[in-house]
Amino acid sequence: MNIKKKNGVAIIVVIVLIMLFSAIILSVVLTSTTAYRRASYFRDRNIAFNLAKIGIADALYKLNYRYHDPDHYYGFTSDGECLVTNPANNTTYSYEIKATDLGIPLASINDGVKVELRINDGTQPDTIFSTGKFRGRTAKIAVSIRTLSDAINLNKPLADSTNTDTKGIPEAFNKHVIYASSVTGTGATVKGNIATMSSKPSPWPASWTDATWTETNVSPPLPVVPSLPFESAPPDPAPAGWIEFQQRGQPRYRIDGGSWDRIDIYPGGGVTYVSDGTGTETFIFSSSFVPLGNRKIYVRASFSPSGRSGGAYFNGTSIVNSVLADGSITLNGSINLNSSAIFEADANGDGIGTINIYPNTTISGYDLICYDYNGDGTITINKPNITINGAFVTNTSLSITPGATNFTIDARTSGKSGTIIVYSPRTTTVTFNSTPNIILGDNQTYAIFLATSTNPLTVNIGTGGNVDFISNRIQNLNEQATLVGYSIGSNCSINIGSGSNYAKIQGLIYSYGTTGNITLNNANTTITGCLVANGTVNLNNGTIFFDGNAFSPDRTKIYAGFVGGRRIFLPTNWKLIW
């Protein structure tokens, strides 16, 4: 082979190798480009998918946590806020979130997520649709909402009935210790969840290692104010149905507004009269006294000499109807009450007269309903060994002092909603400086119910003597609230403990009013339960932790005795719609 032929072969080989390497390089380039495009496609698609999931999470957050009050409804305005009008069935509400607002790298102004809430008519579940968009790629997710906790009505629409507490289920983390509009102070030890609209404290208290803080609004339910009987003072003379007693030169009585007669000729006897000569005039009714025809009793202030109080002292007596006195009413011994029995002191409104209960007194038969007629005074329980077999009801300020040892209220036979009930039209202070023995029955919703109609209510527990409802537990306190303070038209303040005294309480403590506040003081103050207030909870000192018995798994309420608070919606039946 000559040289020319060899050169021609070499050129052909080189050309073939160049073509071969070019094909390989082209193949690599094309493969790399395809892989890059595919990677970019899946990256953009995954980002769009993540945006869609963010939309679902955002919608559930707003439904579950953004608002919880009577002014907002389930559904969304175009800016993502909750509705301020009731939503309609078969309606779609939507809003959008920009990817740039979420901090997504490389996002353009057109990228983001559209969230739609479809409220159906109950035949199909309400559904959240979320469509994520990123660099021309889209991903769409749909999730149904479980709106009720019972198995029959899971598809009941969000637009049904009311706006807050009738739908959803109790939130999963329900170890709550505080629901309040505001929480201040970090001096107390907290173990449990705090739900409040106020800002989380910074730095986080070192003693709050077992606490959580959720910034959310909670609209507490309003308690039911009981309807209580009251007797109006009769004119002078009293009409038929009354027996009147009065000092008129000598102690006398008259029936149905008739003629006055001396009490020493009262049929059956059992009535005597004493005077201290300085202003106290008292008619004493013994166990043999019987009000003729079950008439009501009115002890008037002295007519002669004038201006002296007219008191009534019942010593081991059976009372079948209303008892009014211009002065004080005293109960002593074994007192048996009929369902119509009511005691009302200071009926003439001169400010002289109250209810006195002597030591070793037992009241049976029915509820003890004892009033200061005008509601201005204070009933003080300061004697030992007093037992009330029924509810204890009053319309005025109440003070239970350290002297009231072995004070028992057993309401198991009562039809009243509380064991202790105070409902007053005036400015009222209720003070517990000792621990009564409280026994609830089947009809009690509250252990202690305290309310005022239009004036402030102040409740002091353990401010002048130690109170311990943990060692001396309220019996049969199951789902009932321990203490409810409710001012319908003014403020309610509950003070627990003081600088020198403590209070230990198990269960739910509720304060509601124009503002309802609760303040914890003293390092030894302990709350095993939950504080609910539409105002401020001040954690100055003490310890509060959740009660495991109140959060047993079989309960449908978020806390025993409290049906308000936050309820959440569970997502079900997820679908990926490409």
Secondary structure, DSSP 8 states (H G I E B T S, - for coil): --HHHHHHHHHHHHHHHHHHHHHHHHHHHHHHHHHHHHHHHHHHHHHHHHHHHHHHHHHHHIIIII--STT-EEEE-TTS-EESS---TTEEEEEEEEGGGGT-TT--TT-EEEEEEEE--SSS--EEEEEEEETTEEEEEEEEEE-BSSSS-TT--TTSS-SSTTSBEE-S---EEEEEEEEE---SEEEEEEEESS---SS--TT-TEEEEEE--------------------SS--TTEEEEEEBSSEEEEETT---EEGGGSTT--EEEEE-SSSEEEEEE-TT---GGG-EEEE---TBTTT-EEEEEEES-EE-SEEEESS-EEEESEEEE-TT-EEEE-TT-SS---EEE-TT-EEESS-EEEEETTS-SEEEE-SSS-EEES-EEESSEEEE-TT-TT-EEE-TT--SSEEEEEEESS-EEEEESS--EEE--TT-SEEEEEEESSS-EEEEESSSS-EETTTTT-BT-SSSEEEEEEESSS-EEEEE--SS--EEEEEEEEEESSSEEEEE-STT-EEEEEEEEEEEEEE-SSEEE--GGGG-TT-SSSBTTB--S-EE-EEEEEEEE-
